[in-house]
Amino acid sequence: MTKVEVSFKHLPTTAISDATGGHTNLRSEIKPLADHFKIAGRAITVRLPDGENGAVLEAIRAANEGDILVIDAKGNTNRAVAGDFVISLAKGIGVQGFVVDGVIRDIAAIRELDFPVFSLGTTVAAGNKNGGGQVNVPIAIGGVTVQPGDYIIGDIDGVIVVPQEDAECVVNAAEVKVKKDKTREQDAHKDGKESIIAYLDKVLAK
């Protein structure tokens, strides 16, 4: 992992969101399949026609270790973009996770693989493979534009896109935010109820 990716991996998404002004958060409907999942890496983007999933295999083949597949499935919740076999292929070559504006299937088996998937949910129906998808093109997912190579950070609180040209500035701002929050918490609780009341009075007086 690069230095930026390591930094993102250790920062809470809430602090990163604050650092970006909250403008690149994916819609909250895209959720992790398990609470402990945390991802931070570069986007391999996939644009799928409605109900299709063939280009997902192409994206897996093109991915570098640590990349995250970000899949624009047009919000389709009827047909899966991947099941446990495709997920196992992705995991086997080092893909870090999937972020899907759509659904997956074989959820129990995928949880056993312990592979991070963020999606709209699950379905029993397989996707079609009639072609037409595109890999590493600009996409829109969860209300946010994603360019190939942008940074994707996700945990139980949500998923954020950080444009690659802004990554270092966002890391620095998020680290400052974490330190400020820690200091605020310590100050507010240092004398119990008395310091809590003092903090509330200070904030409410503004």
C-alpha positions as CSV (number, residue, x, y, z in Angstrom):
1,M,0.0,0.0,0.0
2,T,1.1,3.6,-0.6
3,K,1.6,6.0,2.2
4,V,-1.7,7.7,1.3
5,E,-3.5,4.4,1.3
6,V,-2.1,3.5,4.7
7,S,-3.1,6.9,6.1
8,F,-6.7,6.5,4.7
9,K,-6.8,2.9,6.1
10,H,-6.2,4.2,9.7
11,L,-8.5,7.2,9.5
12,P,-12.2,7.0,10.3
13,T,-14.5,7.8,7.4
14,T,-16.2,10.4,9.5
15,A,-13.0,12.5,9.7
16,I,-12.4,12.0,6.0
17,S,-15.9,13.2,5.3
18,D,-15.4,16.3,7.4
19,A,-12.1,17.0,5.6
20,T,-13.9,16.8,2.2
21,G,-16.9,18.8,3.3
22,G,-19.1,15.8,2.9
23,H,-19.5,16.4,-0.8
24,T,-18.2,13.0,-2.0
25,N,-20.0,10.6,0.4
26,L,-21.9,7.8,-1.4
27,R,-25.6,7.5,-0.5
28,S,-26.1,5.6,2.8
29,E,-28.0,2.8,1.1
30,I,-24.7,1.3,0.0
31,K,-23.7,-0.6,3.1
32,P,-21.1,-3.2,4.1
33,L,-22.1,-6.8,4.3
34,A,-20.3,-7.0,7.7
35,D,-19.7,-4.3,10.3
36,H,-15.9,-4.9,10.5
37,F,-15.1,-4.3,6.8
38,K,-12.7,-1.4,6.1
39,I,-11.3,-0.6,2.7
40,A,-9.0,2.1,1.4
41,G,-7.5,1.9,-2.1
42,R,-7.6,3.0,-5.7
43,A,-10.7,2.6,-7.8
44,I,-11.0,0.2,-10.8
45,T,-14.3,1.5,-12.2
46,V,-16.9,-0.6,-14.0
47,R,-19.9,0.7,-15.9
48,L,-22.6,-2.0,-16.5
49,P,-25.7,-2.0,-18.7
50,D,-28.8,-2.8,-16.7
51,G,-28.8,-6.4,-15.5
52,E,-25.4,-7.2,-16.9
53,N,-22.2,-8.2,-15.1
54,G,-19.7,-9.5,-17.8
55,A,-17.3,-6.5,-17.5
56,V,-16.7,-7.4,-13.8
57,L,-14.5,-10.2,-14.9
58,E,-12.6,-7.9,-17.2
59,A,-12.1,-5.5,-14.3
60,I,-10.8,-8.2,-12.1
61,R,-8.2,-9.2,-14.7
62,A,-7.1,-5.5,-15.0
63,A,-6.9,-4.9,-11.3
64,N,-3.7,-4.5,-9.3
65,E,-3.3,-5.8,-5.8
66,G,-5.1,-3.6,-3.3
67,D,-7.5,-2.1,-5.9
68,I,-11.2,-1.7,-5.3
69,L,-13.8,-2.5,-7.9
70,V,-16.3,0.3,-8.0
71,I,-19.3,-0.9,-10.0
72,D,-22.0,1.3,-11.5
73,A,-24.9,-1.2,-11.9
74,K,-27.5,1.5,-12.3
75,G,-29.1,0.7,-8.9
76,N,-30.4,-2.6,-10.3
77,T,-31.6,-4.8,-7.4
78,N,-32.9,-7.7,-9.5
79,R,-29.7,-9.2,-10.9
80,A,-26.4,-9.7,-9.1
81,V,-23.2,-8.2,-10.3
82,A,-21.2,-11.1,-8.7
83,G,-21.6,-14.2,-6.6
84,D,-19.2,-16.1,-4.4
85,F,-17.2,-17.6,-7.3
86,V,-16.5,-14.3,-8.9
87,I,-15.7,-12.8,-5.5
88,S,-13.3,-15.7,-4.8
89,L,-11.4,-14.9,-8.1
90,A,-11.1,-11.2,-7.1
91,K,-9.9,-12.1,-3.6
92,G,-7.4,-14.6,-5.1
93,I,-5.6,-12.0,-7.2
94,G,-5.5,-9.4,-4.4
95,V,-8.5,-7.1,-5.1
96,Q,-9.3,-5.4,-1.8
97,G,-13.1,-5.0,-2.1
98,F,-16.2,-4.3,-4.1
99,V,-18.4,-1.1,-3.9
100,V,-21.6,-1.7,-5.9
101,D,-24.5,0.5,-6.8
102,G,-26.5,-2.8,-7.2
103,V,-26.7,-6.2,-5.5
104,I,-24.7,-9.4,-5.1
105,R,-25.7,-13.0,-4.3
106,D,-24.4,-16.0,-2.4
107,I,-24.1,-13.7,0.7
108,A,-23.4,-16.4,3.2
109,A,-20.5,-17.8,1.2
110,I,-19.1,-14.3,0.6
111,R,-19.2,-13.6,4.3
112,E,-17.2,-16.8,4.8
113,L,-14.6,-15.5,2.4
114,D,-14.4,-12.4,4.6
115,F,-14.2,-10.2,1.5
116,P,-15.4,-6.6,1.9
117,V,-18.5,-5.9,-0.2
118,F,-20.4,-2.7,0.0
119,S,-23.7,-2.9,-1.9
120,L,-27.5,-2.2,-1.9
121,G,-28.2,-5.7,-0.8
122,T,-28.5,-9.2,-2.2
123,T,-30.6,-11.2,-4.7
124,V,-30.9,-14.8,-5.8
125,A,-30.8,-13.9,-9.6
126,A,-27.6,-14.1,-11.6
127,G,-26.6,-11.2,-13.9
128,N,-26.5,-11.5,-17.7
129,K,-23.3,-11.7,-19.7
130,N,-24.4,-10.2,-23.0
131,G,-21.6,-7.7,-23.1
132,G,-21.6,-3.9,-23.3
133,G,-19.9,-3.0,-20.1
134,Q,-16.8,-0.7,-19.8
135,V,-13.8,-0.8,-17.4
136,N,-11.8,2.2,-16.2
137,V,-14.1,4.9,-17.4
138,P,-15.7,7.7,-15.4
139,I,-18.8,6.5,-13.6
140,A,-21.5,7.8,-11.2
141,I,-22.2,5.7,-8.2
142,G,-24.3,6.5,-5.1
143,G,-24.7,10.1,-6.3
144,V,-20.9,10.7,-6.8
145,T,-18.7,10.8,-9.8
146,V,-15.7,8.4,-9.7
147,Q,-12.7,8.5,-11.9
148,P,-10.4,5.5,-12.4
149,G,-7.6,5.8,-9.8
150,D,-9.6,7.9,-7.3
151,Y,-9.3,6.8,-3.6
152,I,-12.2,4.8,-2.1
153,I,-12.5,4.6,1.7
154,G,-15.3,2.7,3.4
155,D,-16.3,1.3,6.8
156,I,-19.5,0.8,8.8
157,D,-20.3,4.5,8.6
158,G,-20.2,4.7,4.8
159,V,-18.1,5.1,1.7
160,I,-16.2,8.2,0.5
161,V,-14.6,9.0,-2.8
162,V,-11.5,11.2,-2.7
163,P,-10.2,12.5,-6.1
164,Q,-6.6,11.3,-6.5
165,E,-5.3,14.9,-6.9
166,D,-6.8,15.9,-3.5
167,A,-5.7,12.8,-1.6
168,E,-2.7,14.3,0.4
169,C,-4.6,17.4,1.3
170,V,-7.5,15.4,2.5
171,V,-5.3,13.1,4.6
172,N,-3.7,16.1,6.3
173,A,-7.0,17.7,7.0
174,A,-8.5,14.5,8.4
175,E,-5.5,13.9,10.6
176,V,-5.9,17.5,12.0
177,K,-9.6,16.8,12.6
178,V,-8.9,13.6,14.5
179,K,-6.5,15.4,16.8
180,K,-8.9,18.3,17.4
181,D,-11.7,15.9,18.2
182,K,-9.6,14.0,20.7
183,T,-8.6,17.2,22.4
184,R,-12.2,18.4,22.5
185,E,-13.3,15.1,24.1
186,Q,-10.6,15.2,26.7
187,D,-11.4,18.8,27.6
188,A,-15.1,18.2,27.8
189,H,-14.8,15.2,30.1
190,K,-11.7,16.1,32.2
191,D,-13.8,17.3,35.2
192,G,-16.9,15.3,34.7
193,K,-20.3,17.1,34.8
194,E,-18.7,20.5,35.5
195,S,-16.5,20.4,32.3
196,I,-19.4,19.0,30.2
197,I,-21.6,21.9,31.3
198,A,-18.8,24.4,30.6
199,Y,-18.3,22.9,27.1
200,L,-22.1,23.1,26.3
201,D,-22.3,26.7,27.6
202,K,-19.3,27.6,25.4
203,V,-20.8,26.1,22.3
204,L,-24.4,27.4,22.9
205,A,-23.1,30.9,23.4
206,K,-21.7,31.1,19.9
